[in-house]
Amino acid sequence: MARSPLPAALRGLRIPAVASPLFIVSGPDLVIAQCKAGIVGSFPALNAREKDGEPVMLEAWLKRITEELDRHNQANPDRPAAPFAVNQIVHRSNARLERDLEICARWKVPIWITSLGARPEVNEAAHSCGGIALHDVINNTFARKAIDKGADGLIAVAAGAGGHAGPQSPFALVREIRAWFDGPLLLSGAIATGEALLAAQVIGADLGYIGSAFIATDEANADPDYKRMLVESGAEDIVTSTLFTGISGNYLKPSIARAGLDPDNLAHADPSSMNFREGSAKPKAWKEIWGAGQGIGAIDSIGPAAGVVDRIETEYRAALARTAALAAEYGKGE
């Protein structure tokens, strides 16, 4: 299938990557660093929380991100920052959704990422300010529903992704979506290296969706123990469970054990237990149960977010060169 051109907001990136919005972890410091490094930075709107009577935190975050990226672009016209994205949790328990949509439209957020439900009015809000809407999905049925309701693009959340991961292989999921959809398609699921990023494109995605690799960075709003645990862990240390939010997610086994639970014998929870009324996908009892994807074996140190982008770009370009050599060897035909 011939691909439609990517929207302007997803073109001209240093590498074909979008940083995924990380619960608690993603804030202005991380988003600004990611955008300045040349990839789309993002944060969940619900991460911006204020106490009663305080100024609206989401407004303050958008003001800071917008103004700082504008200053960077004026000072570096030959190396402008990538645009940023805001993630909206489209779940019936998110009492802030209507307010947050209005704020994001007023600040002309360029990329809107929606999760846990596809709603036409959210896509309309994105379009009202010139933005694009990307919806994350775990299967082909949800993908079709999202496009039918006005989403501009899709994020295929495959097996191995951090947080609320889907169960399907990326090979199967991307193939089924690409059979009918020629628009923007991102792939999530252990995209932590340049090789994985290129592989995502080879199987049909336009861009990779990178999350866990940015948790162990200086700018991430993550507990130092969380960052160290990522450096010390690998794919076999990831546990899939519904217990902590009501929806299947991937978590660090050592954090579960440290909380006094048996990672190999966890109870199940019903999706009805998910609640965003307090701005959190987890009850307080689980605040130190830490999410991560299966690509964490690529994380070997804690450093600046720009360093993660540097590493992935180097790996990506080396993988491109190897792929060109393979094409020369196997692409001759008869």
LOPAMAR-734466 format. One line per 4 residues: number of its first residue (from 1); for each residue y, z, x of N, C-alpha, C. Coordinates in nm, 2 decimals. Atoms other than C-alpha are relative to their C-alpha. Layout:
NUM	Y/Z/X/Y/Z/X/Y/Z/X  ...
***
This chain:
1	-0.12/0.00/0.08/0.00/0.00/0.00/0.12/0.00/0.09  -0.12/0.00/-0.07/0.34/-0.09/0.13/0.08/0.12/-0.03  -0.08/-0.13/0.03/0.56/0.22/0.17/0.14/-0.03/-0.04  -0.14/0.01/0.03/0.90/0.26/0.02/0.08/0.06/0.11
5	-0.08/-0.06/-0.11/1.18/0.34/0.27/0.02/0.15/-0.03  -0.03/-0.14/0.01/1.23/0.71/0.33/0.14/0.02/-0.04  -0.14/-0.03/0.03/1.54/0.87/0.18/0.07/0.03/0.13  -0.08/-0.02/-0.13/1.83/0.90/0.43/-0.02/0.14/0.06
9	0.02/-0.14/-0.05/1.77/1.28/0.45/-0.12/0.02/0.09  0.12/-0.02/-0.07/1.43/1.23/0.60/-0.01/-0.11/0.12  0.00/0.10/-0.11/1.52/0.95/0.85/0.09/0.05/0.11  -0.08/-0.03/-0.12/1.66/0.97/1.20/-0.03/0.14/0.06
13	0.04/-0.13/-0.05/1.48/1.30/1.28/-0.05/-0.02/0.15  0.04/0.00/-0.14/1.40/1.38/1.65/-0.15/-0.03/0.00  0.14/0.03/0.03/1.03/1.39/1.54/-0.02/0.01/-0.15  0.02/0.00/0.15/0.89/1.33/1.19/-0.06/0.13/-0.05
17	0.05/-0.13/0.04/0.87/1.69/1.09/0.11/0.08/-0.08  -0.08/-0.09/0.08/1.00/1.94/0.84/-0.06/0.14/0.02  0.05/-0.14/-0.02/0.98/2.31/0.91/-0.01/0.06/-0.14  0.03/-0.05/0.13/0.82/2.48/0.61/0.08/0.13/-0.02
21	-0.07/-0.13/0.03/1.00/2.77/0.43/-0.10/0.12/0.01  0.09/-0.11/-0.02/0.84/3.10/0.54/0.05/0.12/-0.07  -0.03/-0.12/0.07/0.84/3.40/0.32/0.05/0.11/0.09  -0.06/-0.10/-0.08/1.07/3.67/0.47/0.05/-0.06/0.14
25	-0.02/0.05/-0.14/1.06/3.49/0.81/0.12/-0.09/0.02  -0.10/0.10/-0.02/1.29/3.20/0.75/0.14/0.05/-0.05  -0.14/-0.03/0.03/1.67/3.28/0.75/0.09/-0.09/0.07  -0.10/0.09/-0.06/1.99/3.13/0.87/-0.02/-0.03/0.15
29	0.02/0.02/-0.15/1.92/3.19/1.24/-0.11/-0.11/0.03  0.11/0.09/-0.03/1.59/3.00/1.23/0.03/-0.14/-0.06  -0.03/0.13/0.05/1.71/2.72/1.00/0.10/-0.07/0.09  -0.10/0.07/-0.08/2.01/2.65/1.21/-0.06/-0.05/0.14
33	0.07/0.04/-0.12/1.80/2.65/1.53/-0.09/-0.12/-0.02  0.09/0.11/0.03/1.55/2.41/1.37/0.08/-0.13/-0.02  -0.08/0.12/0.02/1.82/2.17/1.25/0.07/-0.05/0.12  -0.06/0.04/-0.13/2.00/2.17/1.58/-0.10/-0.06/0.09
37	0.11/0.06/-0.08/1.67/2.09/1.75/-0.05/-0.13/-0.05  0.03/0.13/0.04/1.64/1.78/1.54/-0.10/-0.02/-0.11  0.09/0.01/0.11/1.40/1.86/1.26/0.06/0.07/-0.12  -0.05/-0.06/0.12/1.46/1.97/0.90/-0.04/0.15/0.00
41	0.03/-0.14/0.02/1.49/2.35/0.87/0.01/0.04/-0.14  0.00/-0.04/0.14/1.42/2.53/0.55/-0.02/0.15/-0.02  0.03/-0.14/0.04/1.41/2.87/0.38/-0.02/0.02/-0.15  0.02/-0.02/0.15/1.30/3.01/0.04/0.13/0.07/-0.05
45	-0.12/-0.06/0.06/1.60/3.09/-0.18/-0.02/0.15/-0.02  0.03/-0.14/0.03/1.43/3.42/-0.26/0.01/0.09/0.12  -0.02/-0.08/-0.12/1.46/3.53/0.10/0.14/0.06/0.01  -0.14/-0.05/0.00/1.83/3.57/0.05/0.02/0.10/-0.11
49	0.00/-0.11/0.10/1.85/3.91/-0.13/0.12/0.09/0.03  -0.11/-0.10/-0.01/2.14/4.14/-0.20/-0.03/0.11/-0.09  0.01/-0.11/0.09/2.16/4.48/-0.35/0.10/-0.01/-0.11  -0.09/0.01/0.11/2.33/4.54/-0.68/0.15/0.03/0.04
53	-0.14/-0.02/-0.03/2.71/4.51/-0.65/0.04/-0.07/0.13  -0.03/0.07/-0.12/2.69/4.32/-0.32/0.03/-0.15/-0.02  -0.02/0.14/0.01/2.81/3.96/-0.26/-0.13/-0.07/-0.01  0.12/0.08/0.01/2.55/3.69/-0.34/-0.04/-0.05/0.13
57	0.04/0.04/-0.13/2.35/3.65/-0.03/-0.03/-0.15/0.02  0.03/0.14/-0.01/2.23/3.30/-0.10/0.13/-0.08/0.02  -0.13/0.06/-0.02/2.59/3.19/-0.13/0.05/0.01/0.15  -0.05/-0.03/-0.14/2.67/3.35/0.21/-0.09/-0.08/0.10
61	0.09/0.07/-0.09/2.36/3.19/0.38/0.04/-0.15/0.00  -0.03/0.14/0.01/2.45/2.84/0.25/0.13/-0.03/0.07  -0.13/0.02/-0.06/2.81/2.88/0.36/-0.02/0.00/0.16  0.02/-0.01/-0.14/2.70/2.99/0.71/-0.07/-0.12/0.06
65	0.08/0.11/-0.05/2.44/2.72/0.75/0.08/-0.13/0.00  -0.08/0.12/0.02/2.66/2.44/0.62/0.11/-0.01/0.11  -0.11/0.00/-0.09/2.96/2.54/0.83/-0.04/-0.01/0.15  0.04/0.00/-0.14/2.77/2.60/1.15/-0.06/-0.14/0.04
69	0.06/0.14/-0.03/2.58/2.26/1.13/0.12/-0.10/0.00  -0.11/0.09/0.00/2.91/2.09/1.05/0.07/0.01/0.14  -0.07/-0.02/-0.13/3.07/2.24/1.37/-0.09/-0.06/0.11  0.09/0.06/-0.10/2.76/2.13/1.57/0.02/-0.15/0.00
73	-0.01/0.15/0.01/2.79/1.77/1.44/0.13/-0.05/0.05  -0.13/0.05/-0.05/3.16/1.75/1.52/0.00/0.01/0.15  0.00/-0.02/-0.15/3.10/1.88/1.88/-0.11/-0.09/0.06  0.10/0.08/-0.06/2.79/1.66/1.92/-0.03/-0.13/-0.08
77	0.02/0.11/0.09/2.84/1.33/1.74/-0.12/-0.09/0.04  0.11/0.08/-0.04/2.57/1.16/1.95/-0.13/0.07/-0.02  0.12/-0.08/0.02/2.32/1.44/1.87/0.01/0.09/-0.12  -0.03/-0.08/0.12/2.38/1.55/1.51/-0.12/0.08/-0.04
81	0.11/-0.08/0.05/2.17/1.82/1.35/-0.07/-0.07/-0.12  0.08/0.05/0.11/1.90/1.74/1.10/0.05/0.07/-0.13  -0.04/-0.07/0.13/1.97/1.83/0.73/-0.09/0.12/-0.02  0.08/-0.12/0.04/1.83/2.15/0.58/-0.05/-0.01/-0.14
85	0.06/0.00/0.13/1.62/2.23/0.28/-0.01/0.15/-0.05  0.02/-0.13/0.07/1.60/2.52/0.03/-0.12/-0.01/-0.09  0.12/-0.01/0.08/1.27/2.62/-0.13/0.03/0.08/-0.13  -0.01/-0.07/0.12/1.28/2.71/-0.50/-0.14/0.03/-0.06
89	0.13/-0.04/0.07/0.99/2.91/-0.65/0.01/-0.02/-0.15  -0.01/0.03/0.14/0.95/2.75/-0.99/-0.11/0.07/-0.08  0.10/-0.08/0.07/0.75/3.03/-1.15/0.07/0.08/-0.11  -0.06/-0.07/0.11/0.81/3.19/-1.48/0.05/0.14/0.02
93	-0.05/-0.14/-0.03/0.86/3.53/-1.33/0.13/0.00/0.10  -0.12/0.00/-0.09/1.15/3.41/-1.10/0.12/0.00/-0.08  -0.11/-0.02/0.08/1.44/3.55/-1.29/0.13/-0.06/0.06  -0.12/0.05/-0.07/1.69/3.42/-1.03/0.01/-0.16/0.00
97	0.01/0.14/-0.02/1.59/3.05/-1.06/0.13/-0.07/-0.05  -0.11/0.07/0.06/1.87/2.93/-1.29/0.13/0.03/0.08  -0.12/-0.03/-0.09/2.14/3.11/-1.08/-0.01/-0.07/0.13  0.01/0.06/-0.14/2.00/2.98/-0.75/0.01/-0.15/-0.01
101	-0.01/0.15/0.01/1.98/2.62/-0.88/0.15/-0.03/-0.01  -0.14/0.03/0.01/2.35/2.64/-0.97/0.07/0.01/0.14  -0.07/-0.02/-0.13/2.45/2.78/-0.63/-0.04/-0.12/0.10  0.04/0.10/-0.09/2.24/2.52/-0.44/0.06/-0.14/-0.04
105	-0.07/0.13/0.04/2.39/2.23/-0.65/0.14/0.00/0.05  -0.14/-0.01/-0.03/2.74/2.36/-0.58/0.02/-0.02/0.15  -0.01/0.01/-0.15/2.67/2.37/-0.20/-0.06/-0.14/0.04  0.06/0.13/-0.03/2.51/2.02/-0.22/-0.11/0.00/0.10
109	0.12/-0.01/-0.09/2.18/2.12/-0.06/-0.06/-0.14/0.00  0.05/0.14/-0.01/2.04/1.79/0.07/-0.15/-0.02/-0.03  0.14/0.01/0.02/1.67/1.86/0.04/-0.05/0.13/-0.08  0.05/-0.11/0.09/1.51/2.08/-0.24/-0.15/-0.01/0.01
113	0.14/-0.01/0.00/1.15/2.20/-0.20/-0.04/0.09/-0.11  0.04/-0.08/0.11/0.98/2.32/-0.51/-0.15/0.04/0.01  0.14/-0.06/-0.01/0.66/2.54/-0.54/-0.03/0.07/-0.13  0.06/-0.08/0.11/0.44/2.69/-0.80/0.05/-0.04/-0.14
117	-0.04/0.05/0.13/0.53/2.46/-1.09/0.10/-0.11/0.02  -0.09/0.12/0.00/0.70/2.12/-1.15/0.08/0.00/-0.13  -0.08/0.00/0.12/1.00/2.13/-1.38/0.11/-0.10/0.01  -0.10/0.10/-0.01/1.23/1.84/-1.46/0.14/0.05/0.02
121	-0.13/-0.05/-0.02/1.54/2.05/-1.48/0.04/0.04/0.15  -0.02/-0.03/-0.14/1.50/2.16/-1.12/0.03/-0.13/0.08  -0.02/0.12/-0.07/1.47/1.80/-1.00/0.13/-0.06/-0.04  -0.13/0.05/0.04/1.77/1.71/-1.21/0.12/0.07/0.07
125	-0.10/-0.07/-0.08/1.97/1.98/-1.04/0.02/-0.05/0.14  -0.01/0.06/-0.14/1.88/1.84/-0.70/0.07/-0.13/0.00  -0.06/0.13/0.01/1.98/1.49/-0.81/0.15/0.01/-0.03  -0.14/-0.01/0.05/2.31/1.61/-0.96/0.09/0.02/0.12
129	-0.09/-0.02/-0.11/2.44/1.69/-0.61/-0.03/-0.10/0.11  0.03/0.10/-0.10/2.29/1.39/-0.43/-0.12/0.04/0.08  0.12/-0.04/-0.07/1.98/1.58/-0.31/-0.13/-0.07/-0.04  0.14/0.05/0.04/1.61/1.49/-0.31/-0.09/0.12/-0.02
133	0.09/-0.11/0.04/1.33/1.70/-0.45/-0.14/-0.03/0.05  0.13/0.02/-0.05/1.00/1.74/-0.27/-0.09/0.12/-0.06  0.08/-0.11/0.07/0.72/1.93/-0.46/-0.13/0.02/0.08  0.13/-0.02/-0.07/0.42/2.09/-0.29/-0.11/0.01/-0.09
137	0.12/0.02/0.08/0.08/2.02/-0.43/-0.13/0.02/0.08  0.13/-0.02/-0.07/-0.28/2.11/-0.35/-0.11/-0.10/-0.05  0.09/0.11/0.04/-0.45/1.82/-0.54/0.07/-0.11/-0.07  -0.06/0.12/0.06/-0.40/1.48/-0.69/0.05/0.01/-0.14
141	-0.04/-0.02/0.14/-0.37/1.60/-1.05/0.15/0.06/0.00  -0.13/-0.06/-0.01/-0.07/1.82/-0.95/0.10/-0.10/0.05  -0.09/0.10/-0.06/0.08/1.54/-0.75/0.05/-0.10/-0.10  -0.04/0.09/0.11/0.08/1.30/-1.05/0.10/0.07/-0.09
145	-0.09/-0.08/0.09/0.24/1.57/-1.27/0.14/0.01/0.06  -0.12/-0.02/-0.07/0.51/1.63/-1.01/0.09/-0.12/0.00  -0.07/0.12/0.01/0.61/1.27/-0.99/0.04/-0.04/-0.14  -0.04/0.03/0.14/0.60/1.23/-1.36/0.12/0.08/-0.05
149	-0.11/-0.09/0.04/0.85/1.52/-1.39/0.12/-0.02/0.08  -0.12/0.03/-0.07/1.09/1.36/-1.15/0.02/0.03/0.14  -0.01/-0.02/-0.14/1.01/1.47/-0.80/0.01/-0.13/0.08  -0.02/0.12/-0.08/1.11/1.23/-0.53/-0.11/-0.02/0.10
153	0.10/0.01/-0.10/0.84/1.31/-0.29/-0.10/0.12/-0.01  0.11/-0.10/0.01/0.53/1.53/-0.23/-0.03/0.06/0.14  0.05/-0.07/-0.12/0.41/1.79/0.02/-0.15/0.03/-0.03  0.14/-0.03/0.02/0.03/1.78/0.04/-0.04/0.12/0.08
157	0.04/-0.12/-0.07/-0.08/2.13/0.12/-0.15/0.01/0.00  0.15/0.02/-0.02/-0.43/2.09/0.26/-0.06/0.13/0.06  0.07/-0.12/-0.06/-0.69/2.33/0.39/0.05/0.02/0.14  -0.05/-0.04/-0.13/-0.58/2.52/0.70/0.15/0.03/0.00
161	-0.14/-0.04/0.00/-0.22/2.57/0.59/0.02/0.15/-0.01  -0.03/-0.14/0.01/-0.06/2.91/0.61/0.05/0.02/-0.14  -0.05/-0.04/0.13/0.04/3.10/0.30/-0.09/-0.06/-0.11  0.09/0.04/0.11/-0.08/2.95/-0.03/-0.05/-0.14/0.03
165	0.06/0.13/-0.04/-0.30/2.68/0.11/-0.09/-0.06/-0.10  0.09/0.06/0.09/-0.50/2.43/-0.08/-0.14/-0.01/0.06  0.14/0.00/-0.05/-0.88/2.39/-0.04/-0.05/-0.13/0.05  0.05/0.14/-0.03/-0.90/2.01/0.02/0.03/-0.04/0.15
169	-0.02/0.06/-0.13/-0.94/1.83/0.35/0.12/-0.09/-0.01  -0.12/0.08/0.00/-0.62/1.65/0.45/-0.04/-0.15/-0.02  0.04/0.14/0.01/-0.82/1.32/0.48/-0.02/-0.04/-0.15  0.03/0.03/0.14/-0.93/1.34/0.11/0.13/0.01/-0.08
173	-0.12/-0.02/0.08/-0.60/1.47/-0.03/0.10/-0.11/0.02  -0.10/0.10/-0.03/-0.37/1.22/0.15/-0.05/-0.14/-0.06  0.05/0.13/0.04/-0.60/0.93/0.07/0.01/-0.02/-0.16  -0.01/0.01/0.15/-0.61/1.01/-0.31/0.15/-0.02/-0.04
177	-0.14/0.02/0.04/-0.23/1.04/-0.33/0.05/-0.14/0.04  -0.05/0.13/-0.05/-0.16/0.73/-0.12/-0.06/-0.12/-0.08  0.06/0.10/0.08/-0.39/0.53/-0.36/0.10/-0.05/-0.11  -0.09/0.04/0.11/-0.10/0.53/-0.61/0.15/0.03/0.03
181	-0.14/-0.04/-0.03/0.21/0.68/-0.45/0.05/-0.05/0.13  -0.06/0.06/-0.12/0.43/0.49/-0.20/0.12/0.07/0.05  -0.12/-0.07/-0.04/0.71/0.75/-0.17/-0.02/0.10/0.11  0.01/-0.10/-0.11/0.78/1.03/0.07/-0.12/0.10/-0.01
185	0.11/-0.08/0.00/0.47/1.22/0.16/-0.01/0.08/0.13  0.01/-0.09/-0.12/0.45/1.53/0.39/-0.14/0.06/0.00  0.13/-0.06/-0.01/0.13/1.69/0.51/0.01/0.14/0.06  0.00/-0.13/-0.04/0.08/2.06/0.55/-0.15/0.05/0.03
189	0.14/-0.05/-0.03/-0.23/2.22/0.72/-0.03/-0.01/0.14  0.03/0.00/-0.14/-0.26/2.32/1.08/0.08/-0.10/0.08  -0.08/0.10/-0.07/0.02/2.09/1.19/0.08/0.09/0.10  -0.06/-0.09/-0.09/0.11/2.29/1.50/0.02/-0.07/0.14
193	0.00/0.07/-0.13/0.08/2.03/1.78/0.05/-0.14/-0.02  -0.04/0.14/0.01/0.22/1.68/1.85/-0.12/-0.09/-0.04  0.12/0.08/0.04/-0.14/1.54/1.82/-0.02/0.01/-0.15  0.02/-0.02/0.14/-0.17/1.69/1.47/0.11/-0.07/-0.08
197	-0.11/0.07/0.06/0.17/1.55/1.38/-0.02/-0.15/-0.01  0.03/0.14/0.00/0.07/1.20/1.48/-0.12/-0.03/-0.09  0.12/0.02/0.08/-0.27/1.24/1.31/0.04/-0.01/-0.15  -0.05/0.00/0.14/-0.08/1.32/0.98/0.05/-0.14/-0.04
201	-0.05/0.13/0.02/0.10/0.99/1.01/-0.11/-0.11/-0.01  0.11/0.10/-0.01/-0.21/0.79/1.10/-0.08/0.00/-0.13  0.08/0.00/0.12/-0.39/0.91/0.78/0.08/-0.03/-0.12  -0.08/0.04/0.11/-0.10/0.82/0.56/0.13/0.08/-0.04
205	-0.12/-0.08/0.03/0.17/1.09/0.56/0.12/-0.06/0.08  -0.12/0.04/-0.07/0.53/1.02/0.66/0.04/0.10/0.10  -0.04/-0.11/-0.09/0.60/1.36/0.81/-0.10/0.11/0.00  0.08/-0.13/0.00/0.43/1.68/0.91/0.09/0.11/-0.05
209	-0.06/-0.12/0.05/0.51/2.02/0.76/-0.04/0.11/0.08  0.04/-0.09/-0.11/0.52/2.28/1.03/0.05/0.14/-0.04  -0.04/-0.14/0.04/0.52/2.66/0.95/-0.03/0.10/0.11  0.04/-0.12/-0.09/0.32/2.91/1.16/0.05/0.00/0.14
213	-0.05/0.01/-0.14/0.44/2.78/1.49/0.14/0.05/0.02  -0.14/-0.05/-0.01/0.79/2.89/1.41/0.01/0.15/-0.03  0.00/-0.14/0.03/0.69/3.25/1.32/0.02/0.08/0.14  -0.01/-0.06/-0.13/0.65/3.34/1.69/0.12/-0.06/0.08
217	-0.12/0.05/-0.07/1.01/3.24/1.78/0.10/0.11/0.00  -0.10/-0.10/-0.01/1.31/3.44/1.88/0.09/0.01/-0.13  -0.09/0.00/0.11/1.51/3.34/1.57/-0.07/0.04/-0.13  0.08/-0.03/0.12/1.23/3.42/1.32/0.02/0.15/-0.04
221	-0.01/-0.14/0.05/1.28/3.73/1.10/-0.14/0.05/-0.03  0.14/-0.05/0.01/0.93/3.86/1.17/-0.01/0.12/0.09  0.03/-0.12/-0.07/0.80/4.19/1.29/-0.05/-0.04/0.14  0.05/0.04/-0.13/0.74/4.18/1.67/-0.15/0.01/0.01
225	0.15/-0.01/0.00/0.38/4.29/1.61/-0.06/-0.13/-0.06  0.05/0.12/0.06/0.34/3.99/1.38/0.00/-0.12/0.10  -0.01/0.11/-0.10/0.46/3.75/1.65/-0.10/0.02/0.11  0.11/-0.02/-0.10/0.23/3.91/1.91/-0.14/-0.03/-0.05
229	0.13/0.03/0.05/-0.06/3.89/1.68/-0.03/-0.15/-0.01  0.02/0.14/0.01/-0.01/3.52/1.63/-0.04/-0.06/0.14  0.03/0.04/-0.13/-0.01/3.47/2.01/-0.14/0.03/0.04  0.13/-0.05/-0.04/-0.33/3.66/2.04/-0.11/-0.05/-0.08
233	0.11/0.04/0.10/-0.52/3.50/1.75/-0.02/-0.15/0.01  0.04/0.14/0.01/-0.69/3.17/1.68/-0.05/-0.03/-0.14  0.04/0.04/0.14/-0.83/2.98/1.38/-0.11/0.09/-0.06  0.11/-0.08/0.05/-1.13/3.21/1.35/0.06/0.14/-0.05
237	-0.06/-0.13/0.05/-0.89/3.50/1.28/0.08/-0.02/-0.13  -0.07/0.03/0.12/-0.76/3.34/0.96/-0.10/0.03/-0.12  0.08/-0.04/0.11/-0.90/3.48/0.63/0.07/-0.06/-0.13  -0.05/0.05/0.12/-0.86/3.31/0.29/-0.03/0.10/-0.11
241	0.02/-0.10/0.11/-0.80/3.55/-0.01/0.10/-0.02/-0.11  -0.09/-0.01/0.11/-0.65/3.58/-0.35/0.06/0.14/-0.03  -0.03/-0.14/0.03/-0.61/3.96/-0.33/0.15/0.03/0.01  -0.13/-0.05/-0.03/-0.26/3.98/-0.20/0.11/-0.06/-0.09
245	-0.10/0.06/0.09/-0.07/3.75/-0.44/-0.05/-0.05/-0.13  0.06/0.06/0.12/-0.31/3.63/-0.70/-0.04/-0.14/0.01  0.03/0.14/-0.03/-0.33/3.28/-0.55/-0.06/0.00/0.14  0.07/0.02/-0.13/-0.55/3.17/-0.26/0.10/-0.02/0.11
249	-0.09/0.02/-0.12/-0.37/3.21/0.07/-0.08/0.04/0.13  0.06/-0.02/-0.13/-0.45/3.23/0.44/0.08/0.11/0.07  -0.06/-0.12/-0.06/-0.38/3.55/0.63/-0.07/0.04/0.13  0.05/-0.05/-0.12/-0.43/3.71/0.97/-0.10/0.11/-0.02
253	0.11/-0.10/0.02/-0.76/3.90/0.98/0.04/0.13/0.07  -0.04/-0.13/-0.06/-0.62/4.16/1.23/0.10/0.08/-0.08  -0.09/-0.07/0.09/-0.34/4.25/0.99/-0.06/0.06/-0.12  0.07/-0.05/0.11/-0.58/4.30/0.71/-0.08/0.13/0.04
257	0.07/-0.12/-0.05/-0.80/4.53/0.92/0.09/0.11/0.03  -0.09/-0.10/-0.04/-0.50/4.72/1.04/0.05/0.08/-0.12  -0.05/-0.06/0.13/-0.41/4.79/0.67/-0.12/0.09/-0.06  0.11/-0.08/0.05/-0.75/4.96/0.63/-0.10/-0.07/-0.09
261	0.09/0.08/0.09/-0.93/4.68/0.45/-0.10/-0.07/0.08  0.11/0.08/-0.07/-1.25/4.49/0.54/0.03/-0.14/-0.03  -0.04/0.14/0.02/-1.14/4.13/0.59/-0.11/-0.08/-0.05  0.11/0.08/0.04/-1.49/4.01/0.52/-0.05/0.04/-0.14
265	0.04/-0.04/0.13/-1.52/4.19/0.19/0.12/0.04/-0.09  -0.12/-0.02/0.07/-1.20/4.15/0.00/-0.02/-0.03/-0.15  0.00/0.02/0.14/-1.16/4.18/-0.38/0.08/-0.13/-0.04  -0.08/0.11/0.05/-1.02/3.89/-0.59/0.10/0.05/-0.09
269	-0.11/-0.04/0.10/-0.70/3.90/-0.79/0.03/-0.12/-0.09  -0.03/0.10/0.09/-0.60/3.70/-1.09/0.14/-0.06/0.02  -0.13/0.06/-0.02/-0.31/3.45/-1.07/0.11/0.07/-0.09  -0.10/-0.07/0.08/-0.14/3.65/-1.35/0.07/0.12/0.07
273	-0.06/-0.11/-0.08/-0.07/3.92/-1.09/0.12/-0.04/0.08  -0.11/0.05/-0.08/0.18/3.70/-0.91/0.13/0.03/-0.08  -0.13/-0.04/0.06/0.54/3.83/-0.98/0.11/-0.01/0.10  -0.12/0.02/-0.08/0.87/3.72/-0.84/0.12/0.07/-0.05
277	-0.11/-0.07/0.05/1.09/3.94/-1.04/0.08/0.09/0.10  -0.06/-0.08/-0.11/1.16/4.16/-0.74/0.03/-0.08/0.12  -0.03/0.09/-0.12/1.20/3.86/-0.51/-0.12/-0.01/0.10  0.11/-0.01/-0.10/0.86/3.91/-0.35/-0.13/-0.05/-0.06
281	0.13/0.05/0.05/0.52/3.74/-0.38/-0.11/0.10/0.03  0.10/-0.10/-0.03/0.35/4.06/-0.26/0.05/0.14/-0.04  -0.04/-0.14/0.03/0.35/4.42/-0.38/0.03/0.07/0.14  -0.04/-0.07/-0.13/0.49/4.66/-0.12/-0.12/0.05/0.08
285	0.12/-0.05/-0.07/0.14/4.78/-0.04/-0.05/-0.10/0.10  0.06/0.10/-0.09/0.07/4.45/0.13/0.11/-0.06/0.09  -0.11/0.06/-0.08/0.40/4.40/0.32/-0.04/-0.02/0.14  0.04/0.03/-0.13/0.22/4.41/0.65/-0.13/-0.08/0.01
289	0.11/0.10/0.00/-0.05/4.16/0.55/0.07/-0.13/0.03  -0.08/0.11/-0.05/0.07/3.86/0.74/-0.07/-0.13/-0.01  0.05/0.13/0.02/0.02/3.50/0.65/0.01/-0.09/0.13  0.00/0.09/-0.11/-0.07/3.22/0.90/-0.10/-0.11/-0.03
293	0.09/0.11/0.01/-0.24/2.88/0.92/-0.09/-0.01/0.11  0.11/0.01/-0.10/-0.54/2.77/1.12/0.05/-0.07/0.13  -0.05/0.06/-0.13/-0.32/2.59/1.38/0.06/0.10/0.10  -0.06/-0.10/-0.09/-0.22/2.92/1.55/-0.05/0.00/0.14
297	0.06/0.00/-0.14/-0.44/2.85/1.85/0.10/-0.07/0.09  -0.10/0.07/-0.08/-0.15/2.63/1.97/0.12/0.09/0.05  -0.11/-0.10/-0.03/0.08/2.94/1.99/-0.04/0.09/0.11  0.04/-0.08/-0.11/0.06/3.09/2.33/0.11/0.09/0.06
301	-0.11/-0.08/-0.05/0.40/3.26/2.37/0.11/0.01/-0.11  -0.11/-0.02/0.09/0.71/3.38/2.19/0.13/-0.05/0.07  -0.12/0.06/-0.06/1.03/3.19/2.26/0.09/-0.06/-0.10  -0.10/0.06/0.10/1.32/2.99/2.10/-0.07/-0.11/-0.08
305	0.05/0.10/0.09/1.25/2.76/1.81/0.02/-0.14/0.06  -0.02/0.13/-0.07/1.40/2.47/2.01/-0.12/-0.03/0.10  0.12/0.02/-0.09/1.11/2.52/2.26/-0.12/-0.05/-0.07  0.11/0.05/0.08/0.86/2.47/1.98/0.01/-0.15/-0.02
309	-0.02/0.14/0.03/1.02/2.14/1.89/-0.02/-0.08/0.13  0.02/0.07/-0.13/1.03/2.04/2.26/-0.14/-0.02/0.03  0.15/0.01/-0.02/0.66/2.11/2.30/-0.06/-0.10/-0.09  0.06/0.09/0.09/0.56/1.93/1.99/0.05/-0.15/0.03
313	-0.05/0.13/-0.03/0.78/1.63/2.08/-0.08/-0.06/0.13  0.07/0.04/-0.12/0.62/1.61/2.43/-0.15/-0.04/-0.03  0.14/0.03/0.04/0.27/1.62/2.28/-0.01/-0.12/-0.09  0.00/0.12/0.09/0.36/1.37/2.01/0.01/-0.13/0.07
317	-0.03/0.13/-0.08/0.49/1.11/2.26/-0.12/-0.03/0.09  0.12/0.02/-0.08/0.18/1.16/2.48/-0.11/-0.05/-0.09  0.10/0.05/0.09/-0.04/1.11/2.18/0.02/-0.14/-0.05  -0.04/0.14/0.04/0.15/0.80/2.08/-0.05/-0.10/0.11
321	0.04/0.08/-0.11/0.08/0.66/2.43/-0.15/-0.02/0.00  0.14/0.01/0.01/-0.29/0.74/2.40/-0.05/-0.09/-0.11  0.04/0.08/0.12/-0.31/0.58/2.06/0.03/-0.15/0.03  -0.03/0.14/-0.03/-0.14/0.26/2.19/-0.11/-0.05/0.09
325	0.11/0.04/-0.09/-0.41/0.25/2.46/-0.13/-0.03/-0.08  0.11/0.02/0.08/-0.68/0.29/2.20/0.01/-0.13/-0.08  -0.03/0.12/0.08/-0.52/0.02/1.99/-0.03/-0.13/0.08  0.02/0.12/-0.09/-0.53/-0.22/2.29/-0.15/-0.02/0.02
329	0.14/0.01/-0.03/-0.89/-0.14/2.35/-0.09/-0.04/-0.12  0.08/0.02/0.12/-1.03/-0.14/1.99/0.06/-0.09/-0.10  -0.07/0.08/0.11/-0.77/-0.35/1.80/-0.01/-0.15/0.03  0.00/0.14/-0.03/-0.86/-0.69/1.95/-0.08/-0.08/-0.11
333	0.08/0.08/0.10/-1.11/-0.79/1.68/-0.09/-0.09/0.07  0.10/0.10/-0.05/-1.36/-1.07/1.72/0.07/-0.13/0.03
***
